[in-house]
Amino acid sequence: MEGNPPLHFFPKPLTLTITAAICAEFAGGDRGKLLKGVKLAKKANKATYLSEQLFAEALQGKLTADELLKRVAEEGCTLWGRCLCLVEEQEELSEHLWVEADIQHTAVDRLLTSAAERLLFFDTELFFGKRVGLFFFLGCPDEFPLEAILRYWRYSGIGGNRSTGKGWFDPFAWKDAQEWLKRLTPSGGNAILLLSRCLPKGGEFDSNQSRYRLVTARPKFEFAFRQPSRVYKGILRFVAEGSVLVPKEFKDAYGQLLCVGQQQDASGNTHPVYHNGFGFPLRMVMPNALA
């Protein structure tokens, strides 16, 4: 969110999920306090994003699930939409950070170049509030043609449904994020937090010590010039962003490029199609109670 300085939100670590045992410990045998704790826990668990300050404390091991429940109870932090932030940060926020709505669309008959009869469908659209937008990290070598790539993405779009004009951005700006990330992350750390979905390779993580969530997606083939012979790539299962994983070794990225099929180009040549399953990690401290 634009401001001075800008207010950033990050995926909420799964280690901050407030459980029934934490609520019971918070209550200390007081039934009234237990009911209050359960109500506050449900509220806090609805959050999927944390403000930058809370996120940094979570990475450094200072903010745990029981500490989060105490802060919510003491009104030190609050839920705004699906974002958890400090009370003093709430004053900077827009009325709505974003709104999701089901928008009606009409299928187009390509032969008649007109709307197809009785072929209406709904698609979920995302509308950002004032001064609100997306930011992303890009890891690349020093010789990478960053400015040229950003210019291309500016007009082609980023993410799914680019053919309908989504993902465009104007203007664009970038800066080196290494020093910023150093301030967020601990100097050491026995785990990593995923900022993006990941298709892990076998043996990358210790699943018994990790806290993760799986999500299922059915992405489409994208082709700029004609309809692909297959519409869907198939069902893929990802480790979701916000998962806290204990890796066998620390790396700049985890996961893989997964070959999901073959497609023919306009000249009839066949090419393999890959789905990007690399996840961007940040080092963090696994809370002692979960280690």
GIMONOR-V968535 format. One record per helix or strand. SS is the DSSP state (helix for helix, strand for strand). FROM is the first residue (numbers start at 1). LEN is the number of residues. If there is no record, write none. Layout:
<<SS & FROM & LEN> <SS & FROM & LEN>>
This chain:
<<strand & 9 & 3> <helix & 14 & 3> <helix & 20 & 8> <helix & 31 & 15> <strand & 49 & 3> <helix & 52 & 8> <helix & 65 & 9> <strand & 77 & 4> <strand & 83 & 4> <helix & 87 & 4> <strand & 98 & 12> <strand & 114 & 15> <helix & 146 & 11> <helix & 162 & 3> <helix & 178 & 7> <strand & 191 & 4> <strand & 198 & 1> <strand & 205 & 1> <strand & 211 & 1> <strand & 214 & 4> <strand & 220 & 1> <strand & 232 & 1> <strand & 236 & 4> <strand & 244 & 2> <strand & 247 & 1> <strand & 253 & 2> <strand & 257 & 8> <strand & 270 & 7> <strand & 279 & 6>>
